[in-house]
Every structure is written in C-alpha cells, then in structure tokens.
C-alpha cells in the first residue's frame, strides 16, 4: 500500500539502504548512505533493522504527505523538521497520522540528513540492495532521485508504532562536528610516492570543500601536495575513503559511489568512522587531516560501535 506522497522532492533526495557490497569488481559501487552513523540511528529510532531503506536528503529536504500512520525520525545534517508547519525534534521518533505533511527544510549545518520510516521504504531490490546509484540509474526509485508526485510504499513495521514513538538518541551520541572538523586517516597505500614536504602539507592543511563534490568524491582545495615521481600509477582498487592526489597536487576523497579502480597515487585512506565527517562538510567549509596508527584506528572503531549500540533510549 502506498503510504507516502512526494509533494516537493527537495534538492537531491534518494532512497538508500546500507548498500550493495560485492559488485565493485564489475564497476557497480556499493552506494548507501554517506553518513552511515546517522542512517543507522534513524532506523533504530523507528524500530527498523539497520538494513531498512530510508531517504538521504542533501542540503534541502523534501515535503511529504503520509498516507498511513507511521513513525518517522530525522538524523544527520541540521535540517529543521516540521509536521503540519509545527516544528518537531530531530534525533527522535515522531508519530504521523494519515494526511500529516512532513517537511525537512534547508540544512543549517551539514549536508545530508536521513529520514527513516517505520517498516522502511519498499522499492524493488537490485543486486540485493534498494540503494540508489544515480550515475548507473540502478536501484532506489527507478534509479533516480525523488520527483514531485512520486508515491512510496512502506513495509510492515518490525515493532509497534507505540513502542517506537518517543525513542530518542542520547544527547552525547549526537554528532556535533566543528566548523573545521578533524578527519583521521591512515597514510598509504602509496604514501612513498609523496615528498616529506608534500605529506607535511597534507597533514597541516586546512582543505576547503569544493562545490564539485558529490557522492562519488569530495574534491578539496588547499596546500599543494608534491609527488616524488609523478602522480600516475598502474590502476589498482579504490577503497572507501581513499585520498587520490592528482597532477595539480589537490586531494580527492573517494566516497560511496566511487569508481572501482584508479590510476592516481593515494596518499592516505580516511578511517571508516570519519567518512561521515567528510560527507557533512559543506562547500566552502574546511577540514583537516590527522594521521593515526592502525591500532589506534581499530580501538576507535570498537569504541564507536559500542557508542552506537547504546545511543537509542526511550
């Protein structure tokens, strides 16, 4: 049954779940949410499994009309949320009745907000995932972003609406990035292809986010990073968070819709728990990189997972 009507689609709103791993070798990226932390918390607030499909909303959110009772939550970027023109809290499970109009306004901070709905969004899975890959027109709603008049169906809730309503994320677990966030990286895999001065410039920064950035890669501008013997290498696999440095000495952080291989040197790789920070930096805003050890990264990842598991309360 159709349970959601799109009155206004927002600037760039797509259906996403946790992605489609395993197909990068065929040129199909995993996609999924750029801010995985916020996406998972949105689902947990409404009682969904982490893998349920929701909406990723970039910079300006959509306006939607509920066609059935449901519980919703909005996390991620600081987008004002209203129901019938009355403000409701973010990072909280909110009940909608039939006919209620939900709106996510322009982001005041951050880039991407996440809307989860009880039962998740039901679109046909493609290669095991409902995530939208826009360049390939794969998954989601006909492989595209939402448009005015679209109708979305919701699945059956995993928990009762009463049990989900009122859940919230503990304040200390709500991400509050600074105006110039610090992004932790592991140097390599081609750190030896950069001069000591180039690596120092990379770690001293800062770097400005450029408007040409998207879900494929975050393009940055800042201190020039110098190579030892050119920027080209034999093409190899591209990891999530890999930081390519092209011929002009400027870095590009590769994200969830990245290509499968690349022939540019990679100075470092962003730790998985800080990908969300990169994805929430607005054009014109700056960030800095900090090198950490593999042991430190593993310890931080374990701590972040524990924090995630204790974040939702009622």
C-alpha positions in Angstrom: 0.0 0.0 0.0 1.3 3.5 -0.9 2.0 5.3 2.3 3.9 8.4 1.3 3.4 11.0 -1.4 6.1 13.4 -2.5 4.8 16.9 -2.6 8.2 18.5 -3.1 11.3 16.3 -3.6 14.0 18.6 -2.2 17.3 19.3 -3.9 18.6 15.7 -4.1 16.6 13.0 -2.2 17.4 9.4 -2.9 16.4 6.0 -1.5 19.3 4.3 0.3 19.9 1.3 2.5 23.3 0.1 3.7 24.4 -0.6 0.2 25.2 -3.4 -2.3 28.7 -4.8 -1.5 30.4 -7.3 -3.7 29.9 -5.7 -7.2 32.7 -3.1 -7.3 34.7 -5.5 -9.4 32.0 -5.2 -12.1 32.0 -1.4 -11.9 29.0 -1.1 -9.6 29.8 0.8 -6.4 28.1 -0.1 -3.1 26.3 3.3 -2.7 24.3 3.5 0.5 24.4 6.4 3.0 27.4 8.7 3.1 26.8 9.3 6.8 26.3 5.6 7.9 26.2 6.5 11.6 23.2 8.9 11.2 21.4 6.4 8.8 21.7 3.5 11.3 20.5 5.6 14.2 17.5 6.9 12.1 16.4 3.3 11.5 16.9 2.2 15.1 14.8 5.1 16.4 11.8 3.8 14.4 12.4 0.1 15.2 13.7 -0.9 11.8 16.6 -3.2 11.2 19.8 -1.3 10.2 19.4 -2.5 6.6 15.9 -1.0 6.0 15.7 1.6 3.2 15.2 5.2 4.0 15.9 8.6 2.4 19.1 10.6 2.1 18.3 14.3 1.7 21.0 16.7 0.6 21.0 20.4 1.6 17.3 21.0 1.1 14.9 18.3 2.2 11.6 17.1 0.8 7.9 17.7 1.7 5.9 14.5 2.1 2.3 13.6 2.9 1.6 10.5 5.0 -0.9 8.1 3.5 -0.9 5.8 6.6 0.0 6.0 10.2 3.7 5.6 10.7 6.7 6.7 12.9 9.5 8.7 11.4 12.9 10.0 12.5 15.3 12.5 11.1 19.0 12.5 11.8 22.2 13.8 10.2 22.5 17.3 8.9 20.7 20.0 10.9 17.6 20.4 8.8 14.6 21.9 10.5 11.7 19.4 10.7 8.1 20.3 10.8 4.8 18.3 10.8 1.9 20.4 9.6 4.1 23.5 10.0 4.8 22.7 13.6 8.4 22.1 14.5 9.2 18.6 15.8 12.5 17.3 17.3 15.3 15.7 15.3 17.0 12.5 16.5 13.6 11.4 17.9 10.9 9.0 16.8 7.8 11.0 15.9 4.3 9.7 15.1 2.5 10.7 11.9 -1.2 10.2 11.2 -2.9 10.0 7.8 -2.7 13.3 6.0 0.1 14.8 8.0 2.6 16.8 6.0 6.3 16.3 6.9 8.9 18.8 5.7 12.6 18.9 6.0 13.9 22.5 5.5 17.2 23.8 4.2 20.2 22.5 6.2 21.6 25.0 8.7 24.7 22.8 9.3 25.9 19.8 7.5 24.9 18.4 4.1 23.0 15.2 4.3 20.0 14.3 6.6 18.4 10.9 6.8 14.7 10.1 7.1 13.7 6.7 8.4 10.1 5.5 8.4 8.7 2.5 10.3 8.7 -0.5 8.0 11.2 1.0 5.7 10.7 2.1 2.1 9.7 -0.7 -0.2 11.2 -0.5 -3.7 12.4 -3.5 -5.7 15.9 -4.6 -4.7 18.6 -4.6 -7.4 21.5 -6.9 -6.8 20.4 -7.4 -3.2 20.0 -3.7 -2.3 17.5 -0.8 -2.5 20.2 1.8 -2.6 20.2 4.3 -5.5 23.3 4.6 -7.7 22.4 7.7 -9.8 25.2 7.5 -12.4 24.2 4.0 -13.3 20.5 4.5 -12.8 20.5 1.5 -10.5 18.2 0.7 -7.5 16.1 3.1 -5.5 13.1 4.5 -7.3 13.7 3.7 -10.9 17.4 4.5 -10.4 16.8 8.2 -9.9 16.2 10.9 -7.3 12.7 11.5 -6.0 10.4 13.8 -8.0 7.2 15.6 -7.3 4.2 13.3 -7.3 6.2 10.1 -6.6 4.5 7.5 -4.4 6.4 5.4 -1.9 5.3 2.3 -0.2 6.3 1.3 3.3 6.9 -2.2 4.6 5.4 -3.7 7.8 6.9 -2.2 11.0 9.1 -4.5 12.9 7.8 -3.1 16.2 4.5 -1.5 17.2 4.2 2.3 16.5 3.6 2.8 20.2 6.8 1.1 21.1 8.8 3.2 18.6 7.2 6.6 19.3 9.3 8.7 21.6 12.6 6.9 21.2 15.5 9.4 21.1 19.2 9.4 20.7 21.2 10.3 23.8 22.5 13.9 23.5 26.1 12.8 24.0 25.7 10.5 21.0 24.5 13.2 18.6 27.3 14.2 16.3 28.3 17.8 16.6 31.1 18.5 14.2 33.2 21.6 14.5 33.3 24.3 11.8 36.7 22.8 10.8 36.4 19.0 11.6 39.5 16.8 12.0 39.4 13.7 9.8 41.5 10.8 10.9 43.5 8.9 8.2 45.9 6.0 7.7 48.8 7.0 5.5 49.1 4.9 2.3 48.9 2.8 0.2 51.2 5.0 -1.9 52.5 7.4 0.7 56.0 6.6 -0.6 55.1 8.5 -3.8 55.0 11.8 -2.0 57.8 14.0 -0.7 58.1 14.7 3.1 57.1 18.3 2.4 54.0 17.0 0.5 52.9 14.8 3.4 53.5 17.6 5.8 51.4 19.9 3.7 48.6 17.3 3.6 48.6 16.9 7.4 48.9 20.6 8.1 46.1 21.7 5.8 43.4 23.0 6.0 41.5 22.0 2.9 38.3 23.6 1.5 35.4 21.5 0.2 34.7 22.4 -3.4 31.2 22.7 -5.0 32.1 20.0 -7.5 32.0 17.4 -4.7 29.3 14.6 -4.8 28.6 11.1 -3.5 31.4 9.8 -5.8 34.2 12.0 -4.4 34.9 15.1 -2.2 37.1 17.5 -4.1 39.3 19.6 -1.9 41.5 22.7 -2.3 44.4 23.7 -0.1 48.2 23.4 0.2 49.7 21.7 -2.8 50.9 18.1 -2.1 54.1 17.3 -4.0 54.9 13.9 -5.6 58.3 12.3 -5.7 58.0 10.9 -9.3 54.7 11.8 -10.8 51.0 11.2 -9.9 50.2 8.3 -12.2 50.4 4.6 -11.1 49.2 1.4 -12.6 45.5 1.3 -11.9 44.5 -0.5 -8.7 41.5 -1.0 -6.5 40.0 2.1 -4.8 38.9 1.8 -1.2 36.2 3.8 0.6 37.9 6.9 1.8 40.9 6.6 -0.4 42.5 10.0 -1.0 43.8 10.4 -4.5 46.2 13.3 -5.3 46.0 14.2 -9.0 48.6 16.2 -11.0 47.6 19.6 -9.6 48.5 18.4 -6.1 45.0 18.6 -4.7 43.3 15.7 -2.9 40.0 13.9 -3.7 38.4 11.8 -1.0 36.6 8.9 -2.7 33.1 8.1 -1.3 30.3 5.5 -1.6 29.6 6.0 -5.3 33.3 5.8 -6.2 34.8 4.1 -9.3 36.2 0.6 -8.9 39.9 1.4 -9.9 42.0 4.4 -10.3 45.5 5.3 -11.7 46.3 8.2 -9.3 48.5 7.9 -6.3 46.7 7.7 -2.9 48.4 9.5 -0.1 46.1 8.1 2.7 42.7 6.5 3.5 40.1 8.0 5.7 39.1 5.8 8.6 35.6 4.4 8.2 34.2 6.1 11.3 35.2 9.5 9.9 33.7 9.1 6.4 30.6 10.7 7.8 32.6 13.8 8.7 33.7 14.3 5.1 30.2 13.8 3.9 28.8 16.5 6.1 31.3 19.3 5.2 29.6 21.9 3.1 31.1 23.6 0.0 33.3 26.4 1.3 33.8 24.8 4.7 37.2 23.5 5.6 38.6 20.3 7.2 41.9 19.0 8.4 43.5 15.5 8.2 45.3 13.8 11.1 47.4 10.6 10.7 46.7 7.8 13.2 48.1 4.3 13.5 46.2 1.1 12.5 46.0 0.1 16.2 44.5 3.5 17.2 42.0 3.2 14.3 40.9 -0.2 15.4 40.5 0.9 19.0 38.4 3.9 17.9 36.2 1.8 15.7 35.4 -0.5 18.6 34.6 2.4 20.8 32.4 4.0 18.1 30.5 0.7 17.6 29.9 0.5 21.4 28.6 4.1 21.5 26.3 3.4 18.6 24.8 0.4 20.3 24.0 2.4 23.4 22.7 5.6 21.7 19.0 5.0 21.4 16.8 5.2 24.6 13.2 5.8 25.5 
